């Protein structure tokens, strides 16, 4: 697979319009960790940023749908 499962999970949430802060809260991660994963995703997919993410994900791994993990930890 081109992306790791965690990269796919974060990219999928970002492609659905979630901000890095929201993704971080959902997955109990730091915003910096989310942004680092997204930077890796952009590099692997050869895209400049979030705006191209949805289309690039569909082309790169159409058979690998991402189901977000249940929320754990503190609730927003």
N, C-alpha and C positions, 0 to 999 in steps of 0.2 A: 504494500500500500504506500502511496505517495506521502500521505499524512499519518501521523500517529493518531491513535484514538482520541487522545486529549486535544490535539490540534483540530481534529474534525469536530469535536464537541464544541469547542470555543468558536471556531469559524462558523459553524452552523448557527449558533446563538447570535453572533455578530451579524451574520447575513440576514437574520430575521429582524434586525433593527435594534438589538440590545446594545447599550453602550458598554464600554469596558468596565465601568463602575458597576453596572447592573450584572454583567457576566461574573465579575469578581464576587459580588455578593451572593449570587445564585450558587456558585461552585465553591464558595468559601476559600477564595484565593485573593492574593493582592492584585491591585490594578496593574502593577508593574509586571507581574507574572502573566496576566492576560495579554498585555501589550507585547511582551516578549514572544508568546506563542503566536500572536497574530503576525508579528514581524516575520517569524519563521514560515508561517503559512503563505504570506505574500511572496516571500523569496522562492519557496518551492513551487508556487503556482505561476510565478512570473507576472504578478500583477502589482500595480502601484499602491492599492489601498482598498478600503472597505467597500467603495462603490462598485467595484468589479467582483466582489467576493461571491455573490450568489451564482452568477453565471459560470465563474471559474470552478466553483465546487461541483456544479452539475456536470460540467465537462470532464473534470479530473477524476471524479469517483461517483458516477451516477448510481452504481449498485450498492453504495455504502451509506444508507440513511443513518443519521445520527439521532439517537433518542437521548435527550438530556437526562442526567442522573437525578434522582430525587434530591430535593434540597435537604441539606443537613446543617447542623450548627445553629447559629443565631438566625432568627427570622427578621426580615426587614420591616 
